[in-house]
Amino acid sequence: MVTEATGQCLCGAVRITVSHPPQEVNACHCGMCRRWTGVALVTLDVPEANIRIEGRNAVRSYVSSDWAERCFCGQCGSSLWYRLTAPAAPRDYYLAAGLMDDLSGMSLANEIYTDHRPGAFAFAGPAKQITEAEFLAMLPPPAQEE
């Protein structure tokens, strides 16, 4: 089993090392992910404790909703990761799979926003299909204002 995986953005300004990398990827078909990547966002879900990032000074972020941000390389524009920002949300990195040097052996686990997937897109394999409503119902509730 692979204990470490590496990757980088297009220009190499941001380098990623993942310890105990997952063997599954997930795909999101929401409109924002399609606009951000040109297709679907395919990610490796990596706990914060399992990722090392070099070149953080090149990382830029865009607050894309009340509950999430998208990060990209400020030099080459490569999509880097998506993160939930709600206080009760997990601190995982949804790392753009295309950054990784080697994706061999990966399988597709989940597709979200399947009710927004364009008809021309089809992924191989028996992945769990999750609609927009089902995904939004899984998010932690927003913080209560006092």
C-alpha atoms as one frame of an Amber mdcrd trajectory, in Angstrom:
protein
   0.000   0.000   0.000   1.249   3.489  -0.878   2.134   5.480   2.242   2.926
   8.790   0.522   1.894  10.532  -2.708   3.156  13.745  -4.251   1.828  16.305
  -6.668   2.120  19.897  -7.801   0.412  22.657  -9.726   1.223  23.285 -13.389
   4.143  25.644 -12.678   5.428  23.814  -9.572   5.044  26.799  -7.228   2.713
  24.730  -4.995   3.819  21.207  -4.099   1.723  18.699  -2.207   2.698  15.618
  -0.188  -0.087  13.377   1.110   0.590  10.731   3.728  -1.644   7.655   3.629
  -3.368   8.794   0.419  -6.900   7.580  -0.206  -7.421   4.991  -2.927 -10.698
   6.564  -4.042 -11.624   9.772  -5.806 -14.908  11.672  -5.859 -16.455  13.849
  -8.568 -18.641  16.955  -8.280 -20.862  18.125 -11.139 -22.145  21.380  -9.609
 -22.044  24.477 -11.782 -19.237  26.086  -9.776 -16.974  23.018 -10.053 -17.646
  22.755 -13.779 -16.777  26.434 -14.296 -13.697  26.170 -12.069 -12.224  23.099
 -13.766 -13.843  23.022 -17.199 -15.485  19.656 -16.438 -16.251  18.036 -13.065
 -14.010  18.539 -10.050 -12.418  15.162  -9.262 -10.901  15.084  -5.790  -8.988
  13.059  -3.267 -10.406  13.663   0.196  -7.430  14.258   2.495  -7.605  14.992
   6.232  -5.734  18.148   7.227  -3.253  16.099   9.301  -2.243  14.077   6.208
  -1.226  16.906   3.897   1.956  18.929   3.619   1.905  21.995   1.359   5.014
  23.758   0.090   4.674  27.137  -1.588   1.711  28.409   0.425   2.714  31.957
  -0.555   1.495  31.170  -4.103  -1.911  29.890  -2.903  -4.899  32.166  -3.461
  -8.434  31.518  -2.260 -11.876  32.415  -3.466 -14.848  32.285  -1.089 -17.319
  30.575  -3.404 -20.250  30.224  -0.987 -21.245  30.847   2.614 -19.753  27.477
   3.497 -16.766  26.837   1.210 -13.620  28.221  -0.420 -11.689  27.191  -3.520
  -7.933  27.559  -3.653  -5.749  27.922  -6.720  -2.172  28.753  -7.653  -1.751
  32.512  -8.007   1.021  32.005 -10.572  -0.362  29.436 -13.046  -4.052  29.315
 -12.052  -4.176  25.566 -11.362  -7.110  24.418  -9.230  -5.664  23.156  -5.934
  -8.383  22.270  -3.444 -11.853  22.923  -2.149 -12.542  23.236   1.582 -15.627
  23.593   3.722 -15.409  26.661   5.954 -18.384  26.181   8.289 -17.158  25.965
  11.913 -18.521  22.429  12.430 -17.285  21.144   9.059 -14.414  18.676   8.776
 -11.061  20.332   8.032 -10.401  18.022   5.089  -8.846  19.115   1.817 -10.768
  18.083  -1.284  -7.589  18.030  -3.340  -7.803  18.307  -7.127  -6.839  14.825
  -8.309  -5.080  16.184 -11.397  -2.320  17.621  -9.199  -1.116  14.183  -8.198
   1.877  12.588  -9.916   0.344   9.090  -9.911  -3.345   8.184  -9.782  -2.921
   4.512 -10.662  -5.085   2.142  -8.677  -7.686   4.793  -7.818 -11.395   4.087
  -8.102 -14.373   6.462  -8.210 -16.343   6.337  -4.944 -18.928   9.137  -5.173
 -20.431  11.526  -7.686 -22.253  14.520  -6.243 -24.698  16.914  -7.880 -25.577
  14.085 -10.246 -28.822  15.870 -11.074 -26.640  18.602 -12.657 -24.313  16.265
 -14.581 -24.294  17.084 -18.302 -25.507  14.248 -20.483 -22.140  14.033 -22.255
 -20.313  13.119 -19.022 -20.173   9.536 -17.867 -17.663   8.040 -15.455 -16.802
   4.357 -15.359 -17.520   2.273 -12.316 -20.255   1.859  -9.753 -19.975   5.106
  -7.772 -22.534   6.265  -5.228 -24.802   8.871  -6.880 -25.720  11.914  -4.712
 -28.060  14.711  -5.826 -27.717  18.384  -4.892 -30.453  18.112  -2.235 -28.882
  14.992  -0.726 -25.452  16.659  -0.577 -26.767  19.879   0.993 -28.610  17.822
   3.623 -25.243  16.293   4.643 -23.624  19.675   5.410 -23.316  20.792   9.031
 -25.892  23.372  10.075 -24.758  27.015   9.895 -23.430  28.592  13.086 -26.102
  30.270  15.189 -25.686  33.998  15.713 -25.959  35.142  19.316
